[in-house]
Amino acid sequence: MNALQGEALGSYQRSRERSRELFDLLTDEAYYHQPIALRHPIVFYEGHLPGFSFNALMKKALGRPSIDARLEDLFARGIDPHESAAAGRAQVSAESQWPSRETVRAFAADADRQIEDVLATGDLDRPGHPLLDRAEAAFCIIEHEALHHETLLYMWHRLPFAFKQRPSGYHPQTDGIAPPAEWITVPAGRATLGVDRDAVRFGWDNEFPARAEDVATFTLERHDVTNARFLEFVEAGGYRDPRWWAPEDWQWVQRERMAHPLFWEREGDAWRWRCMFELVPLPLSWPVYVSHAEASAFARWRGARLPTEAEFQRAAYGSPEGDRQYPWGGDEPSDERGVFDFSSWDPHPAGSHPAGASAWGIEDLVGNGWGWTSTPFGPFPGFQAMASYPEYSADFFDNQHMVMKGASPATARELLRPSFRNWFRTRYPYVYATFRCAKDHDRA
């Protein structure tokens, strides 16, 4: 086994083990449940992860025969519908419409055996091959699974607590004092967006090629907007005032009867926050998790705006000496730097990881919640769809998805690279996404 094979096999096995641990958190009653109406029921995802890997690497890249063509087709791809599609969407829970768990796990075990054998012994890196150049297909399936771990937790978060097995030692960090709003000036400079293909082992097609963008001086908040600060917007009637909302967002607020962030719940006269395994009194010091629509409304209410992707990049990875690998420098990610890589089931108080601050002193730019930007998700000049997953990015260049940068508590370590771009629809409220406000320098 050569070094590349060992790296790929080890990464695949670790990723599959994490998937098993996540599914093992659920009771049997949860298996055919559909916790988010815009998504498939849970059974789909236990089959989708090995199914996608088998389809992409074994069948598409290597031309190997099927295990079960019906299951490979059933589990081929997830969905990303418009939020209006949820209306009238039936709960799909009948076992007769989906395979049994035994069938799904038998399929997964067979797929894993074949994939692990190829990763350990196969010719994965074939220069010039459309799917195997730089072992693209092998690392595509590994990162695809890592991305889905976060998607799974969005779904797990919406499940009834009785459907989840609370880990021993689970205790949300609800203490802490919400930091006040504080503005930091980020000097003008160049932001490097994307990365050159030969500079990284693997990247998604939307990360290529590298480009530089000049960024004017701007001001950005040191901390993410907290629940305490967003509560002011709620109590000021922000969800009842169309002045702060884009027209289509205001229609959504009215249609869904939105009155507060999805992660908040009202219990009598008190606000509670829905953690992964329990309800707790609203932690005022935590970053607020909201949709892009809600973040934009708050920013308008405050006379500010969301940062652009280039501004976020400059704030997070820029420095007087040049670009950094991480906001804090070149040291490897660790728990003292931020909340990421599954180090916590829930957020931590904003500002509780000052060791992860950027060169400008801005905190939590990586970890504790993805940061919404005002930039629509789109290709960089010279974009080419990747052969192993051509629809990964291109299907979402529709001006309906917005770029998110940084990381959440459920973002895998390998996705913390500066070039990584995440995206979601503007009115999708389930993600671990927060925000901070920005202003032009002459308005600060």
BELLINHU-V12172 format. One record per backbone hydrogen bond with DSSP energy under -0.5 kcal/mol. NH is the residue of the N-H (numbers start at 1). CO is the residue of the C=O. Records with the same first field share a line. If there is no record, write none. Layout:
BEGIN
NH: CO ; CO
END
This chain:
BEGIN
6: 2
7: 3
8: 4
9: 5
10: 6
11: 7
12: 8
13: 9
14: 10
15: 11
16: 12
17: 13
18: 14
19: 15
20: 16
21: 17
22: 18
23: 19
24: 20
25: 21 ; 22
26: 23
27: 163
30: 27
31: 28
33: 30
39: 36
42: 33
43: 31
44: 41
45: 41 ; 42
46: 42
47: 43
48: 44
49: 45
50: 46
51: 47
52: 48
53: 49
54: 50
55: 51
56: 52
57: 53
58: 53 ; 54
59: 54
60: 55
61: 56
62: 57
63: 59
64: 58
72: 68
73: 69
74: 70
75: 71
76: 73
81: 38
85: 82
86: 83
87: 84
89: 86
90: 88
92: 90
93: 91
97: 94
98: 95
104: 100
105: 101
106: 102
107: 103
108: 104
109: 105
110: 106
111: 107
112: 108
113: 109
114: 110
115: 111
116: 112
117: 113
118: 114
119: 115
120: 116
121: 117
122: 118
124: 122
126: 124 ; 132
127: 125
129: 126
133: 129
135: 132
136: 133
137: 131
139: 135
140: 136
141: 137
142: 138
143: 139
144: 140
145: 141
146: 142
147: 143
148: 144
149: 145
150: 146 ; 147
151: 147
152: 148
153: 149
154: 150
155: 151
156: 152
157: 153
158: 154 ; 155
159: 155 ; 156
163: 160
164: 161
165: 25
166: 164
170: 167
174: 172
184: 220
186: 218
187: 185
189: 215
191: 213
193: 191 ; 211
195: 207
199: 196
200: 197
207: 204
208: 205
211: 193
213: 191
215: 189
218: 186
219: 439
220: 184
221: 437
222: 182
225: 435
227: 286
228: 284
230: 226
231: 227
232: 228
233: 229
234: 230
235: 231
236: 232
237: 234
238: 233
240: 237
241: 238
242: 240
244: 241
245: 242
249: 246
250: 246
251: 247
252: 248
253: 249
254: 250
255: 251
256: 252
257: 253
258: 253
263: 289
264: 261
265: 272
267: 270
270: 267
272: 265
273: 280
274: 263
275: 273 ; 278
280: 273
282: 271
284: 282
286: 283
287: 348
288: 225
290: 288 ; 433
293: 426
295: 291
296: 292
297: 293
298: 294
299: 295
300: 296
301: 297
302: 298
303: 300
304: 299
305: 438
307: 436
312: 308
313: 309
314: 310
315: 311
316: 312
317: 313
318: 313 ; 314
322: 319
324: 317
326: 329
329: 326
337: 334
338: 334
340: 338
341: 411
342: 409
343: 340 ; 409
350: 285
352: 349
355: 336
356: 353
357: 354
358: 362
359: 318
361: 358
363: 222
367: 407
368: 339
369: 407
370: 432
371: 405
372: 370 ; 434
373: 403
374: 307
376: 374
377: 401
383: 380
389: 386
390: 387
392: 389
394: 390
395: 391
396: 393
397: 394
398: 396
399: 377
402: 424
403: 375
404: 422
405: 371
407: 405
411: 408
412: 410
415: 412
416: 413
420: 417
422: 404
424: 402
426: 400
428: 425
429: 427
433: 431
434: 370
438: 305
439: 219
441: 217
443: 440
444: 440 ; 441
END
